Amino acid sequence: MSYDPVPQRLSDAERDTAAQMLREHYEAGRLDAGEFEERLSAALSARIAADFQPLFADLPAPHP
């Protein structure tokens, strides 16, 4: 019998890091203000690392 690992919850610091990376993409012009606000809100309410994936899927590095 195999068990899938339980996703680990994110820390405030990890959410803050993701928010900073989104700010860098916004400042570089990769996101408009609406996209940035939407993704920032989602990043700050993320619970597990997988929640970040759709927020950065279409952006180059840096990624959390």
C-alpha positions, 0 to 999 in steps of 0.5 A, a space after each residue: 500500500 502506498 501513501 501520497 505525501 500530505 501537502 505541507 502548508 505554506 508559511 507567511 514568509 513563503 507567501 511574502 516571497 511569492 508576493 515579492 516575485 509577483 511585484 517584480 513581474 508587475 514592475 517588469 511589465 509582465 502583468 497589468 495592474 488587474 492581473 497583479 492584484 488578482 494574483 497577489 490576492 491569491 498568493 497571499 491566501 495560498 495554503 499549499 505550494 501547489 496553489 502558487 503554480 497557476 499564478 506563475 505558470 505563464 511567467 519566467 523565473 523567478 518562481 517560488 
